[in-house]
Amino acid sequence: MAKPQHVSSSDGTGGPLGGDGGGTVVRGRAVTADEAGLRLDRWFHRHFPELGHGALQKLLRTGQVRIDGKRAEASDRIEAGQTIRLPPGVTSAPPARPREISGVSDRDAAEIRRLVIHRDDHVIVLNKPPGLAVQGGTGTERHVDGMLEALRFGFEERPRLVHRLDKDTSGLLLIARTGQAARRLGESFRDRETEKLYWAIVVGVPPRPDGAIDLPLAKRPGARDRELMQVDHEAGQKALTHFRIVDRAGKRAALLALWPRTGRTHQLRVHCAAIGCPILGDGKYGGEEALLAAVADARRLHLHARRLVLPHPSGRGELTAVAEPPPHFCRTVEAFGFSTSDD
């Protein structure tokens, strides 16, 4: 897994690269971290707005603009640390100030960037902590969707959500960096080309070591919580979950691996409760039975999106992402003496 990529800003203006034989100095400028991912023509527009599009194209065609000594095109994406050759006649103006992140505080921008565990030109992967909502709603002002401006990393397009996690569920969350990536990722989820593995600590132990939970789900009519779900054999939509016991603590609790084959709201939480093994901390669906008094973090939901495997939105190969569980989950694993496995 890629480690989080922290974003910093620095001023890097290169020194002389040599002359043209007539005493004119050709200079270069280093690409800073906040500029990574920009198209080359956008970079020139930011630094040298007086240089028109046609003039830049001519400089590119004649090889007078280069990236790390190599010919370049206007559409090339630049990377931090690269040196862009500035031909004679292009005034070396001071680096432009990084664009302010609209509507995102410095604190929130720093926090959302710390959650990044993978980033490429198409997708960003976050390890979302429990308690952080993915989208806004009544009484929810702080959420991932509201912080996405801080994840542009030089791209013109605003990143966009591909799927959701419950507020109290931790783990993997995919963010598309372009419209095309969003479409391809959406198709992968819709066409069930995505394999999702969750870890859950449940109260009690399933009656067999592995199996399938095939119970249709529907919204509970008349509930104040519009997302409250229930098993409904008449009006429910098909919902299928495969499970395996990873480890157990007698008959008291178990660590489960869960593979949702459909994507219904609260599917894993309702399915675990339906087989008599509510997820630890899930008072909504497990009631008091889900709150083991002897467990220090018993009131915190123990459901974690552990692993995702899906076609890479670039169209080349697969994207595999793995996220470490949050501290409260790890403490409970240790308290029960569970051993973990990705098999």
PERAMO-V446040 format. One record per residue. RES is the residue in three letters. SS is DSSP state (~ for helix, > for strand, _ for the rest). PSI is psi in whole degrees, 0 to 359 (999 if undefined). OMEGA is omega in radians with two decimals (* if undefined). Layout:
# PERAMO-V446040
RES&SS&PSI&OMEGA  RES&SS&PSI&OMEGA
This chain:
# PERAMO-V446040
MET&_&141&3.09  ALA&_&141&3.08  LYS&_&157&3.11  PRO&_&139&-3.12  GLN&_&103&-3.12  HIS&_&139&-3.08  VAL&_&130&3.08  SER&_&167&3.14  SER&_&136&3.10  SER&_&157&3.13  ASP&_&119&-3.12  GLY&_&101&3.08  THR&>&121&-3.09  GLY&>&161&3.11  GLY&>&188&-3.11  PRO&>&138&3.08  LEU&>&350&-3.11  GLY&>&177&-3.11  GLY&>&175&3.13  ASP&_&12&-3.13  GLY&_&350&-3.12  GLY&_&16&3.09  GLY&_&357&3.13  THR&_&129&-3.09  VAL&>&130&3.03  VAL&>&128&-3.09  ARG&>&163&3.08  GLY&>&160&3.10  ARG&>&136&3.13  ALA&>&142&3.08  VAL&_&129&-3.14  THR&_&167&-3.05  ALA&~&323&-3.11  ASP&~&349&3.13  GLU&~&353&-3.10  ALA&_&133&3.13  GLY&_&347&3.11  LEU&_&148&2.93  ARG&>&151&-3.12  LEU&~&319&-3.14  ASP&~&326&3.09  ARG&~&324&3.11  TRP&~&315&3.11  PHE&~&321&3.13  HIS&~&324&3.13  ARG&~&316&-3.04  HIS&~&327&-3.05  PHE&_&69&-3.08  PRO&_&340&-3.13  GLU&_&347&3.14  LEU&_&112&-3.09  GLY&_&166&-3.12  HIS&~&315&-3.12  GLY&~&319&3.14  ALA&~&319&3.12  LEU&~&318&3.13  GLN&~&321&3.12  LYS&~&318&3.11  LEU&~&323&3.12  LEU&~&316&-3.12  ARG&~&324&-3.09  THR&_&4&3.06  GLY&_&16&-3.12  GLN&_&339&3.03  VAL&_&128&-3.12  ARG&>&156&3.05  ILE&>&118&-3.07  ASP&_&40&3.07  GLY&_&358&-3.11  LYS&>&148&3.08  ARG&>&151&-3.05  ALA&_&164&3.06  GLU&_&159&-3.08  ALA&_&328&-3.06  SER&_&357&-3.13  ASP&_&138&3.05  ARG&>&133&-3.09  ILE&_&158&-3.11  GLU&_&150&-3.14  ALA&_&135&3.11  GLY&_&344&3.08  GLN&_&155&3.11  THR&>&126&3.13  ILE&>&123&-3.13  ARG&>&126&3.10  LEU&>&116&-3.09  PRO&_&164&3.09  PRO&_&141&3.12  GLY&_&342&3.07  VAL&_&115&-3.08  THR&_&131&3.14  SER&_&86&-3.14  ALA&_&161&3.09  PRO&_&149&3.13  PRO&_&141&3.11  ALA&_&149&3.08  ARG&_&142&3.10  PRO&_&142&3.13  ARG&_&134&3.12  GLU&_&146&-3.14  ILE&_&107&-3.04  SER&_&125&2.99  GLY&_&4&-3.13  VAL&_&123&3.13  SER&_&160&3.09  ASP&~&322&3.14  ARG&~&313&-3.13  ASP&~&322&3.12  ALA&~&318&3.13  ALA&~&321&-3.11  GLU&~&313&-3.09  ILE&~&327&3.12  ARG&~&329&3.09  ARG&~&338&-3.11  LEU&_&350&-3.09  VAL&>&124&3.08  ILE&>&352&3.05  HIS&>&142&3.09  ARG&>&131&2.98  ASP&_&193&-3.06  ASP&_&351&-3.03  HIS&_&328&-2.99  VAL&>&148&2.99  ILE&>&137&3.11  VAL&>&128&3.11  LEU&>&150&2.90  ASN&>&94&-3.04  LYS&>&132&3.09  PRO&_&157&3.04  PRO&_&146&3.11  GLY&_&347&3.10  LEU&_&118&-3.14  ALA&>&151&3.11  VAL&_&320&3.12  GLN&_&162&-3.14  GLY&_&169&3.12  GLY&>&191&3.13  THR&_&119&3.13  GLY&_&4&-3.14  THR&>&103&-3.10  GLU&_&338&-3.08  ARG&_&118&-3.06  HIS&>&165&-3.10  VAL&_&315&-3.09  ASP&~&326&-3.14  GLY&~&351&-3.12  MET&~&1&-3.01  LEU&~&337&3.08  GLU&~&330&-3.11  ALA&~&355&-3.12  LEU&~&19&3.08  ARG&_&320&-3.10  PHE&_&46&3.06  GLY&_&350&3.14  PHE&_&148&3.11  GLU&_&322&-3.11  GLU&_&143&3.04  ARG&_&133&3.09  PRO&_&157&-3.11  ARG&>&149&3.12  LEU&>&147&3.10  VAL&_&325&-3.14  HIS&_&184&-3.06  ARG&_&160&2.89  LEU&_&150&3.03  ASP&_&155&-3.13  LYS&_&318&-3.05  ASP&_&0&3.05  THR&_&136&3.14  SER&>&167&2.96  GLY&>&205&-2.90  LEU&>&131&3.09  LEU&>&124&-3.11  LEU&>&138&3.10  ILE&>&125&3.11  ALA&>&139&-3.12  ARG&_&343&3.14  THR&_&164&3.10  GLY&~&320&-3.14  GLN&~&319&3.11  ALA&~&320&3.12  ALA&~&319&-3.14  ARG&~&315&-3.10  ARG&~&321&3.10  LEU&~&319&3.09  GLY&~&319&3.11  GLU&~&322&3.14  SER&~&320&3.10  PHE&~&316&-3.09  ARG&~&321&-3.11  ASP&_&7&3.09  ARG&_&39&3.04  GLU&_&1&-3.09  THR&_&126&3.03  GLU&>&121&-3.10  LYS&>&127&3.07  LEU&>&127&3.06  TYR&>&151&2.93  TRP&>&140&3.08  ALA&>&138&2.96  ILE&>&122&-3.06  VAL&>&156&3.07  VAL&>&124&-3.03  GLY&_&180&-3.10  VAL&_&132&3.10  PRO&_&154&-3.07  PRO&_&345&3.11  ARG&_&160&-3.02  PRO&_&334&3.08  ASP&>&167&-3.13  GLY&>&196&-3.11  ALA&>&143&3.02  ILE&>&109&-3.06  ASP&>&85&-3.08  LEU&_&123&-3.12  PRO&_&147&-3.08  LEU&>&147&3.07  ALA&>&161&3.08  LYS&>&142&-3.14  ARG&_&117&-3.08  PRO&_&140&3.07  GLY&_&0&-3.11  ALA&_&143&3.09  ARG&_&320&3.08  ASP&_&110&-3.06  ARG&_&348&3.12  GLU&_&7&3.13  LEU&_&126&-3.03  MET&>&164&3.07  GLN&>&160&3.01  VAL&>&128&-3.10  ASP&_&103&-3.08  HIS&_&346&-3.11  GLU&_&311&-3.05  ALA&_&359&-3.05  GLY&_&157&3.04  GLN&>&148&-3.11  LYS&_&135&3.10  ALA&_&125&-3.06  LEU&>&130&3.11  THR&>&131&2.98  HIS&>&146&-3.11  PHE&>&159&3.00  ARG&>&139&3.07  ILE&>&120&3.09  VAL&>&318&3.10  ASP&>&165&-3.11  ARG&>&156&3.06  ALA&>&82&-3.05  GLY&_&228&3.08  LYS&_&5&-3.00  ARG&_&317&-3.06  ALA&>&163&3.13  ALA&>&152&2.98  LEU&>&121&-3.09  LEU&>&146&2.87  ALA&>&129&-3.08  LEU&>&132&3.08  TRP&>&99&3.09  PRO&>&123&3.13  ARG&_&347&2.99  THR&_&172&-3.03  GLY&_&52&3.13  ARG&_&153&3.10  THR&_&130&3.08  HIS&_&26&-3.04  GLN&~&310&-3.07  LEU&~&323&-3.13  ARG&~&315&-3.14  VAL&~&318&-3.12  HIS&~&317&3.12  CYS&~&317&3.11  ALA&~&324&-3.08  ALA&~&333&3.12  ILE&_&14&3.06  GLY&_&16&-3.14  CYS&_&71&-3.12  PRO&_&150&3.10  ILE&>&134&-3.12  LEU&_&128&3.13  GLY&_&356&-3.09  ASP&_&76&3.13  GLY&~&335&-3.12  LYS&~&317&-3.09  TYR&~&341&-3.11  GLY&~&351&-3.12  GLY&~&207&-3.12  GLU&~&334&3.14  GLU&~&333&-3.10  ALA&~&358&-3.06  LEU&_&85&-3.14  LEU&_&117&-3.03  ALA&_&328&-3.05  ALA&_&353&-3.12  VAL&_&127&-3.04  ALA&_&320&-3.08  ASP&_&34&-3.00  ALA&_&338&-3.11  ARG&_&8&3.09  ARG&_&136&-3.10  LEU&_&130&-3.13  HIS&_&66&3.11  LEU&>&125&-3.00  HIS&>&126&3.05  ALA&>&100&-2.94  ARG&>&313&-3.01  ARG&>&144&3.05  LEU&>&135&3.02  VAL&>&124&-3.09  LEU&>&162&3.07  PRO&>&135&3.12  HIS&_&136&-3.09  PRO&_&347&3.05  SER&_&345&-3.07  GLY&_&3&-3.12  ARG&_&112&3.04  GLY&_&196&-3.11  GLU&>&155&2.98  LEU&>&121&3.08  THR&>&125&-3.11  ALA&>&139&3.12  VAL&>&134&-3.10  ALA&_&135&3.09  GLU&_&144&3.14  PRO&_&159&3.12  PRO&_&167&-3.07  PRO&~&317&-3.08  HIS&~&325&3.11  PHE&~&315&-3.14  CYS&~&322&3.12  ARG&~&319&-3.13  THR&~&321&3.05  VAL&~&315&-3.14  GLU&~&321&-3.11  ALA&~&322&3.12  PHE&~&349&-3.11  GLY&_&27&-3.14  PHE&_&144&2.93  SER&_&142&-3.07  THR&_&153&-3.14  SER&_&144&3.10  ASP&_&7&-3.11  ASP&_&999&*
